[in-house]
């Protein structure tokens, strides 16, 4: 749910990175954080376990620039991917404006991807959102690994609706900013339409 | 989709005024107001050296988690919570079901005083947010963002 403040002339939007455990959601945010100028970013917060698995969420505030005198700010969140953190995932989806689904391209993670998309659909519906209508993009991550499914196969299984999709290697940044720009653009377009 | 929260000058002045007064009346160090999704609405008092964006996001996460716990034990929500530190303490309360009022205070104040002042400020804030939602729901209230063009959006990403 966007927040527009006329007094400080700011537009704030919330984007959530969703996907199965170890697919690279946090790595996406870490790359964005590392490659953004200090003026454009706030502090990155990671609520993680001792073994660096996301426990509740990661959070990164980003400024993208101005539109007609309004500063546009995006709050990026990740969810904990592990199956048993479902209660936390639901909370983080509250008030979301756009979703990035980060898929793990490895063949052995295909079932986990499918389960996670379905989980996203159900959890969004609980908050009154429809995955078919919300600003949504898909990222096929880990394209550099040897045992990956083809993009055609991934598309058939995970993106039958044909939303914007990107191939990525999050640790080196391949596809990371393209994914982010795409979802941010969809969110702003939705806002313009009065969503 | 849910309509977003829109705050206009007039309401913003009222909100800041209420938070300012609460800071003084409760002898608080900082008072801030966050929407339940983690967006900072206002911050008053000695907020300059604080990372208010992070505070806002973690407040919302905390309130959401406590709300989840409340539901698990059959409560609607926990309308307020208090955390006591060695020097600083933190009081959070849900206002109008939609925003969270956070007061940070030290030994110059007390939990009793904060609770008392928060109650009054919370009622005043709830009225402002009620007005705001009526204003947003009024017929003819279009998206304040409707006048921007696709080019405006494209330009943001071409730089």
Interface residues (C-beta under 8 A of the other chain):
Chain A: X1 X2 X3 X4 X5 X6 X7 X8 X11 X12 X14 X42 X43 X45 X47 X56 X57 X59 X61 X64 X65 X66 X67 X68 X72 X75 X87 X88 X90 X91 X92 X94 X95 X97 X128 X129 X133 X134 X181 X184 X185 X188 X189 X190 X191 X192 X193 X194 X195
Chain B: X1 X2 X3 X4 X5 X6 X7 X8 X9 X12 X13 X35 X36 X37 X38 X39 X41 X51 X53 X54 X57 X58 X61 X64 X65 X67 X68 X142 X143 X144 X145 X146 X147 X148 X150 X152 X153 X154 X155 X156 X157 X159
